[in-house]
Amino acid sequence: MNRILLYIFILVSFVLRSPAMWAGNDVKGDKKKKEVVTGLVEPDPIAHKAKPDRVPRELKQPRLSYVVEKYGVEGFDMSHYQGRIDWEAVATDPKAGYIYLKATEGNNIVDNTYTYNLSMARNAGLKVGSYHFFRGQISAREQFRNFSNTVDRSKQDILPLIDVETMPNNVNKSKFDATLLEFLRLVEKEYGKKPIIYTGKNFYEKHFKGTVFANYKFMIAAYIDQQPVLSDGNDFIMWQYTSSGRANGVRGHVDVSKFVNGHSLHEILY
């Protein structure tokens, strides 16, 4: 009899210790659940410099940085040269009214940080556009194919920017102008509006003054204390005033530009 009572006591003790007895909980419920992080965008495999120091948090809602609404006059252009970028920090910078990212160059170069930076910058609520570095010795259609295959119109907030700052020695000016004009027209047809031309003040004076390109919007680079004035009196909408600027979330220098002559961000929005 005593042996039977002992067996009953052991059985009852085992049952009472089981977690499944409490509120019908599954024993697996006591194990620590793994945290699931969703919505992350991986950088391009070869873009080691673009990989952030920490995994970026998913934003519940893409936010429009307050600085865009408050200022809306200054912006940055960035590429793989900036290395790792904390885009949430960039979005807090008073100068981050718009961002231009290098997408392509010539007929076969794609910036290896472009896809990652585009996703993260837009996810941080920034107004983002893409630029192409134009090479005058390469056919317009080949360059356009590179740009259009890389830059998705549906993921652009601001108009394309075409960087024109070199004149190849083996191409005469008439050929250069014809190639550039064809490229600009292809971009306009594909993206719905005329792109903006970026160039230096000296390059403008030598190659753009008094040409058919005068009816395009320009961003003029001139790293001087006073806003530049073009000798033909042509209007331009943005002035890139430094290549040694600073931005929240970026370790090195950045190019900084701003709207001038009464122009505003709304003029380059889609």
VOGUTI-969672 format. One record per residue (C-alpha): residue in three letters; x, y, z. Coordinates in steps of 0.001 Angstrom, whole numbers, padded with zeros to 6 digits, always signed. Each point is the difference from the previous one (the first is absolute). Layout:
<drenkes>
AlaXYZ;...
</drenkes>
This chain:
<drenkes>
Met+000000+000000+000000;Asn+002792+002400+000921;Arg+001718-000746-003313;Ile-003189+000842-001923;Leu-000358+003324+001864;Leu+003633+000815-000828;Tyr-000577-000596-003725;Ile-003110+002242+000100;Phe+001947+002768+001737;Ile+002791-000070-002632;Leu-002505+000067-002864;Val-001912+003007+001440;Ser+003247+001927+000586;Phe+001096-000522-003619;Val-003343+001211-001391;Leu-000043+003122+002202;Arg+003475+001005-001213;Ser-000984-000163-003669;Pro-000403+003540-001608;Ala-002820-001356-002110;Met-002185-000088+003140;Trp-000017+003793+000231;Ala-002667+001756-002082;Gly+000410-002535-002771;Asn+003399+001448-000971;Asp+002191-001870-002471;Val+003348-001011+001452;Lys+001665+001764-002998;Gly-001520+003243+001226;Asp+002605+000210+002755;Lys+002788+000242-002532;Lys+001182+003482-000991;Lys-001503+001001-003332;Lys+002341+001161-002728;Glu-000418+003607-001027;Val-001150+000207-003596;Val+001190+003040-001949;Thr-001745+000694-003277;Gly+000251+002459-002832;Leu+003787+000146-000205;Val+001728+000793-003267;Glu+003337-001680-000576;Pro+002727+001988-001735;Asp+001311-001155-003354;Pro+002356-002977+000509;Ile+003035+001927-001240;Ala-000842+003196+001866;His+001972-000735+003148;Lys+000434+003683+000755;Ala-003742+000509-000011;Lys-000713-002580+002693;Pro-000996+001832+003193;Asp+001660-000588+003361;Arg-003304-001245+001385;Val-003075-001440-001577;Pro-002389+002893-000680;Arg-003351-000132+001735;Glu-003097-000305-002083;Leu-001963+003232+000027;Lys-003671-000539+000750;Gln-000823+002781-002438;Pro+002247+001821-002437;Arg+000317+003434+001527;Leu+000569+003328-001693;Ser+002725+001720+001938;Tyr-001194+003251+001508;Val+003035+001738-001450;Val-001317-000411-003544;Glu-003123+001917+000870;Lys+001800+002573+002120;Tyr+002903+000764-002293;Gly-000209-001870-003307;Val+002912+001956-001480;Glu+003164-002049+000533;Gly+000924-003534-000930;Phe+002783-002548-000398;Asp+001281-002155-002794;Met+001586-003302+000991;Ser+001522-003149-001441;His+002273-002876+001003;Tyr+002572+002628+001014;Gln-001987+000655+003191;Gly+000329-003639+001114;Arg-002362-001076+002760;Ile-002909+002389+000496;Asp-002474+000121+002883;Trp-003035+001211-001932;Glu-002195+000520+003050;Ala+002633+002421+001294;Val+000238+001723-003391;Ala-003756+000604+000148;Thr+000483+002109+003139;Asp+002475+002345-001681;Pro-001374+003510-000725;Lys+001753-000061-003375;Ala-001606-003259-001193;Gly-002782+001569-002051;Tyr+000778-002296-002940;Ile+002517-002709-000841;Tyr+001611-000849-003319;Leu+001578-003456-000236;Lys+002436-001030-002686;Ala-001619-002771-002024;Thr+002081-000473-003129;Glu+002926+001168-002086;Gly+000610-000462-003697;Asn-001408-003147-001547;Asn+000977-002677+002533;Ile+000704+001411+003457;Val-002594-000277+002775;Asp+000823+001434+003423;Asn+000105-003037+002249;Thr-001682+001799+002914;Tyr-002881+001410-002039;Thr-002703-002627+000592;Tyr+000605-000165+003736;Asn+000314+003762+000509;Leu-003123+000692-002061;Ser-002114-002396+002085;Met+001315+001206+003352;Ala-000175+003714-000847;Arg-003612-000208-001195;Asn-000920-002185+002970;Ala+001331+002784+002223;Gly-002450+002420-001620;Leu+002476+001912-002160;Lys-000676+001384-003463;Val+002365-001926-002253;Gly+001089+000191-003633;Ser+002694-001611-002132;Tyr+002842+001320-002095;His+002013-001242-002949;Phe+003607+000966-000742;Phe+000007+000756-003712;Arg+002872-001074-002272;Gly+000064+001877-003308;Gln+001963-002649-001891;Ile-002642-002712+000605;Ser-003218-000246-001989;Ala-003113+001568+001474;Arg-002061-003164-000381;Glu+002541-002173+001792;Gln+000169+002434+002909;Phe-003771+000315+000101;Arg-000359-003796+000079;Asn+002307-000145+003028;Phe-001901+002750+001808;Ser-003528-001186-000792;Asn+000815-003619+000907;Thr+001223+001189+003394;Val-002349+002850+000942;Asp-003640-000958+000604;Arg-002270+002975-000717;Ser-002487-001119+002666;Lys+002681+000329+002702;Gln+001024+003569-000812;Asp-001236+003004+001971;Ile+001904+002675-001917;Leu+001118+000490-003593;Pro+003078-001759-001417;Leu+003280+001911+000097;Ile+002578-000333-002779;Asp+003579+000702+001090;Val+001905+001613-002895;Glu+003478+001172+000927;Thr+002502-001590-002384;Met+000689+000570-003690;Pro+001880-002899-001666;Asn+002984+001008-002116;Asn-000969-002263-002876;Val-003516+001431-000438;Asn-000698+003367-001620;Lys-002550+002349+001517;Ser-002720-000547-002604;Lys+000157-003757+000506;Phe+000014+000434+003776;Asp-003040+002283-000113;Ala-001913-002359-002289;Thr+000690-003002+002245;Leu-000978+001875+003161;Leu-003165+001412-001556;Glu-001070-003461-001184;Phe+000630-001424+003465;Leu-001984+002772+001712;Arg-002938-000528-002356;Leu+000000-003751+000636;Val-000058+000624+003746;Glu-002814+002537-000356;Lys-002092-002440-002041;Glu+000537-002838+002489;Tyr-000424+001969+003247;Gly-002625+002497-001112;Lys+001828+003288+000641;Lys+003200+001698-001034;Pro+002945-001042+002166;Ile+002189+002530+001791;Ile+003558+000614-001188;Tyr+002761+000166+002608;Thr+003250+001689-000998;Gly+002730+002287+001291;Lys-000124+003728-000621;Asn+003150-000040-002139;Phe-001271-002944-002045;Tyr-003284+001830-000547;Glu+001745+003130-001223;Lys+002130-001969-002444;His-002441-002602-001303;Phe-003618+000901+000826;Lys-000243+003768-000383;Gly-002054+001001-003004;Thr-001005-003556-000925;Val-003247-001928-000333;Phe+000465-001246+003565;Ala-000862+003407+001468;Asn-003646-001033+000340;Tyr+000871-002753+002473;Lys+000079+000415+003758;Phe+003557+000144+001359;Met+001752-000781+003248;Ile+003239+002013-000083;Ala+003017-001057+002059;Ala+002267+002806+001223;Tyr+001831-000308+003306;Ile+000228+003686+000778;Asp-001341+002290+002705;Gln-002478+001879-002164;Gln-002728-001432-002196;Pro+001363-000194-003569;Val-001385+002011-002887;Leu+000031-001405-003529;Ser+001425+002354-002592;Asp-002977-000476-002340;Gly-002422+000838+002812;Asn-001628-003423-000245;Asp-002067-001043+002999;Phe+000909-003121+001959;Ile-002000-001605+002761;Met+002624-001569+002284;Trp+003505+000866+001098;Gln+002345-002711+001275;Tyr+002114+002132+002291;Thr+002339-002520+001643;Ser+001438-003473-000370;Ser+001166-000007+003619;Gly-003336+000137+001772;Arg-001095-002088+002949;Ala-003181-002007+000464;Asn-001467-001851+002942;Gly+000579-003709-000458;Val+002977+000397-002373;Arg+003592-000272+001169;Gly+001707+001818-002845;His-000638+003044-002148;Val-003047+000472-002200;Asp-000968+002326-002835;Val-002596+002530+001115;Ser-002235+002079-002257;Lys-002914+002350+000486;Phe-002777+001652-001961;Val+000729+003537-001114;Asn-001544+002836-002007;Gly-003433-000536+001511;His-000275-003636-001101;Ser-001361-002723+002256;Leu-000131-003739+000544;His-003446-000193-001585;Glu+001527+000721-003404;Ile+001875-003316-000071;Leu-002648-002232+001588;Tyr-001898-002546-002052;
</drenkes>
